[in-house]
Structure formats: structure tokens, C-alpha cells
Amino acid sequence: FIQMSPDEPYIRDRKSPGLAAILSFLIVGLGQIYNGQIGKGLLLLLGAIISGVLVMIFIGIIFWIIIWVYAIYDAYDTAKRINLGEIIT
């Protein structure tokens, strides 16, 4: 917990939306894991792996791109919402 000032309540560790997005850009689901959403991150990673296998047989490229873009956006948005106190991890 971090106390911002004597008058403000304690808040959970702040998250960097930019770092969360970059982590998900590098490895699908890693931004969610950084945000404390372990299950969601692992599920996205599994979906990306399955889509990656399907890409090898030319079916999954669209699904992989959709999962990848969603993971980047979700990691960024969740980190922002954690910082605003809307989500407690």
C-alpha cells in the first residue's frame, strides 16, 4: 500500500498503463498478469497459442490479431482503472 499524502487514504500499488500495454504487445496476456489478473492473462496467452497453432494451417491469423489487440487495450485500460480505484486486484 502507498499513502499519497496524509489526507488521502491508502491505495494499492499504482500500475503503469503504458507498461501494461507494452508487456501485452510483447507477450499476449503479460500485461494482464502485471495488473494482477493472472487467470485472464493466462487465458489470453492460451488463446494466442491456440491461434498461433491455427496460423500454421492458415486459419487462425485473424483470431490471433484480434486476441493480441484486445490484450494490449485491456491491459492499458485495466491499469488506468486500477489507478483510479475502480478495480481492486
C-alpha positions as CSV (number, residue, x, y, z in Angstrom):
1,F,0.0,0.0,0.0
2,I,1.1,3.5,-0.7
3,Q,-0.1,6.7,1.0
4,M,-0.1,9.6,-1.4
5,S,-0.4,12.3,1.3
6,P,-1.5,12.4,5.0
7,D,-5.1,13.4,3.9
8,E,-5.5,10.7,1.3
9,P,-6.5,7.1,2.0
10,Y,-4.1,4.2,1.3
11,I,-4.3,2.9,-2.2
12,R,-2.9,-0.2,-3.8
13,D,0.3,-0.1,-5.8
14,R,-0.2,2.1,-8.9
15,K,0.1,0.4,-12.3
16,S,1.6,1.9,-15.4
17,P,-0.9,1.7,-18.3
18,G,1.9,2.2,-20.8
19,L,4.0,-0.6,-19.3
20,A,0.9,-2.9,-19.2
21,A,0.3,-2.2,-22.9
22,I,3.9,-2.8,-23.8
23,L,4.0,-6.1,-21.9
24,S,0.9,-7.3,-23.7
25,F,2.4,-6.1,-27.0
26,L,5.5,-8.2,-26.4
27,I,3.7,-11.3,-25.0
28,V,-0.1,-11.6,-25.1
29,G,-1.5,-11.7,-21.6
30,L,1.6,-10.4,-19.8
31,G,0.1,-7.0,-19.3
32,Q,-2.9,-8.6,-17.5
33,I,-0.5,-10.7,-15.4
34,Y,1.3,-7.4,-14.5
35,N,-2.0,-5.9,-13.5
36,G,-2.7,-8.8,-11.1
37,Q,-5.2,-10.6,-13.4
38,I,-3.3,-13.9,-13.6
39,G,-6.2,-16.0,-14.8
40,K,-7.2,-13.6,-17.5
41,G,-3.6,-13.2,-18.7
42,L,-3.1,-17.0,-18.9
43,L,-6.4,-17.4,-20.7
44,L,-5.3,-14.8,-23.3
45,L,-1.9,-16.4,-23.6
46,L,-3.6,-19.8,-24.2
47,G,-5.9,-18.3,-26.8
48,A,-2.9,-16.7,-28.6
49,I,-1.0,-20.1,-28.5
50,I,-4.0,-21.9,-30.0
51,S,-4.5,-19.2,-32.6
52,G,-0.8,-19.4,-33.4
53,V,-1.0,-23.1,-34.0
54,L,-4.0,-22.5,-36.2
55,V,-2.0,-19.8,-38.1
56,M,0.3,-22.6,-39.1
57,I,-2.6,-24.2,-41.0
58,F,-3.7,-20.7,-42.3
59,I,-6.9,-20.4,-40.2
60,G,-6.0,-18.5,-37.1
61,I,-4.3,-15.3,-38.2
62,I,-7.4,-13.2,-37.8
63,F,-8.2,-14.6,-34.4
64,W,-4.6,-14.2,-33.2
65,I,-4.6,-10.5,-34.3
66,I,-7.9,-9.9,-32.5
67,I,-6.7,-11.5,-29.3
68,W,-3.4,-9.6,-29.4
69,V,-5.0,-6.2,-30.0
70,Y,-7.6,-6.9,-27.2
71,A,-4.9,-7.9,-24.8
72,I,-3.0,-4.6,-25.4
73,Y,-6.1,-2.5,-25.0
74,D,-7.4,-4.4,-22.0
75,A,-4.0,-4.2,-20.1
76,Y,-3.8,-0.5,-20.7
77,D,-7.4,0.2,-19.7
78,T,-7.3,-2.1,-16.6
79,A,-4.1,-0.4,-15.3
80,K,-5.8,3.0,-15.6
81,R,-8.9,1.7,-13.8
82,I,-6.7,0.2,-11.0
83,N,-5.1,3.6,-10.6
84,L,-8.5,5.3,-10.3
85,G,-9.5,2.8,-7.7
86,E,-12.3,1.3,-9.9
87,I,-10.7,-2.2,-9.8
88,I,-9.1,-3.9,-6.7
89,T,-6.7,-6.6,-7.5
